[in-house]
Amino acid sequence: MRWDVIVVGAGPGGSSAAYHLAKAGLKVLLLEKHKLPRPKLCAGCLSGRIESLLPEGWNKLVLNTISGGTLGYRGEEYTVFSDGPVAYIVDRSEFDSFLACSSEQAGATLVQGVEVLGVHQEGKDLVVKTTKGDFMADFVVGADGFYSKVARSLGFRKEKFFRSVEFFTEGDLKNRVIIDIGIVQRGYAWVFPKGDAVSVGVASTGRENLLKVVESYSKLRGYKFNLVKGWHIPYTESPKDVFFGRGKVLLVGDAANLVDPLLGEGIYYAVLSGRLASHAIVSNPSDPIKAYISLLKDTVKDLMYAGFIAKLGYRYQGVAFKLAKQGSLERYLDFLKGKHSYKGMFWKGLLPFIKGFF
């Protein structure tokens, strides 16, 4: 059977694209390598600004509603609470299954247990080669994550990424998250609530032994060390880091490197880019990449400012902590709610950052 669009990967980005494409009346095939629900390494934190992008009913999956955050630096802490939710904690296996089911309800066809091997052009057709045969379509959306076979088919390779390790253990944070800087050189450690337990982890772009780091961090924070798992998170610091795609093949989420370089937030950008990729295909089928780049322009520019903040903040962590106590942590919580941009935060914090050295 021939399809209008084949979406590769039923994570947040792929299911978002499939949902909106199907609602627009296109014949959509959503291919997923695993059987859903499937385990997914992720702290499962959704920033509050994602609310307007999700199908109705998503809030039933929320394990914890986050209204505050603690920033730690070398034994000192600063805690702030907002006047409303700034983020939500979900179980990624349940969340991803919900989004995939929502795309099916919108009219997409979901096929599970199919591994995509690559994509190539045959005449006017795009051919998606899989372990269960070839599928043809007019458009392809690559949403197959860090190790994207679709991106590799286009010649793209990941160059910038966080290495992350995480474990789950007993604990009760309820409605706040903990971020610690000064634990690694270019990254951070975290404790997030996860229902009645907690997720403890470390993410870094450096070369530290993260297994040793997370073990010592768990002792520092007083949590029982447990089985550790690790994964990679790509990120974007400038427009040249983003893989938009080529021709009528569009990339979204981690496959496109659309991840926040400050704390590695990817779910929001995956859902957003999936939605925008669908709009690009529907609005400009003759040149969807052009439309997609235009739709993502402001988002990518804002990630560039996030990159500036990350470079300065991780290089001068003591100054960053000092600024957090002077209002930047409150502004970041407002950012998570969609009240600020990284651009605004950068320019508002630049002068205080310079003064922080004196």
Residue, then its C-alpha position, 0 to 999 in steps of 0.5 A: m500500500r502507498w502512503d501519503v506520509i510515513v512517520v518513523g518512530a512513535g515517540p512524542g515527535g513522531s506521534s505528534a506529527a502523525y496525529h496532526l497529519a491524520k487530522a488534516g486528512l492525509k493517509v499516514l503510516l506510523l512505524e515503531k521499532h518496539k511493541l508499545p508500551r516499551p521501556k524508555l530511559c528518560a526522567g519524564c519531565l514535561s515543561g508547563r508550556i507543553e500543555s497547549l500542544l498535547p491531545e486532550g486527556w494527557n493530564k491523566l498520566v501526570l505522576n507529579t505536578i512540579s511547582g518549585g525547584t532547588l538549585g544546589y552548588r557545592g553544599e549551598e542550596y536555593t529553593v524557589f516555588s512558583d504560584g502554579p505548575v511549572a512542569y509535570i512528571v510522567d512515565r514515558s512508556e505510558f506517555d508515549s503509548f497515549l500519544a501513539c493511540s491518539s494518533e491512531q484515533a485521529g486516523a493514522t495507522l500504527v504498525q509496531g515491531v518494525e525496524v526501519l533500516g533506511v530511506h531512499q528515493e526511487g523516482k518520485d517515490l520515497v522508499v522506507k526499507t524495513t525488516k518487514g519489507d519496503f513501504m512507499a510514500d510521498f513524504v517521510v518524517g524521521a522521528d527515530g531519536f538519537y540513533s536515527k536511521v532516517a537522518r543517517s540515510l541523509g548523511f547526518r551524524k550527531e556531533k554534540f550530545f550529553r552523556s546521561v546516566e540515571f537510576f530510580t530509588e526510594g524517595d519523596l520530593k512530591n512537587r519540586v525538582i533538584i538540580d545540582i551544578g558543580i558536580v561535573q564540569r559541563g553538565y548537572a546532576w538531578v533528583f526528580p520525583k517519580g510518583d512515590a520514588v525519585s529519579v537520580g541522574v547526571a548529564s554531562t558533555g564532558r568525559e567524566n566517569l559518570l557511573k562513579v559521579v552518580e554513585s557519589y552524588s547519590k551518597l551526597r544526596g542521601y539516596k540508596f544507589n541502584l541499577v544505573k542505565g545510560w543514554h545519549i541526548p543530542y542538543t542544538e547551540s546554533p542553526k547549523d546544529v539542526f538537521f531539518g531534513r532534505g527534500k520531502v524527508l523531514l526530521v523532528g525531535d532528537a533525530a533533528n538535534l532539537v534539544d535544549p542545550l542547557l538541561g537537555e529538555g527534548i520532549y517539548y521540542a519533539v512534540l512542537s517540531g512534530r506538529l510544525a513538520s505536519h503543518a509544513i507538509v500540509s501547507n507547502p507540499s512542493d517544498p516542505i523543508k522551506a516551510y519547516i525551516s521558516l516555522l522553526k526559525d524562532t525556536v532554533k534562534d531561541l535555542m541558540y540563546a540557550g546555548f549561550i547561557a549553557k556555555l557561560g553557566y557551566r563554565y562559571q558555575g559559581v557566578a551562575f549560582k549567585l545569579a540564581k539567587q538574584g532572580s534568574l531561577e525565578r525567571y527560569l521557572d517562568f520560562l518553563k511556563g512559557k512566560h519568557s524566552y531564552k533570548g529575554m533571559f540572556w539579555k536580562g541576565l548578561l549585565p548581572f553576569i558580568k557584574g558577578f565577577f566583581 
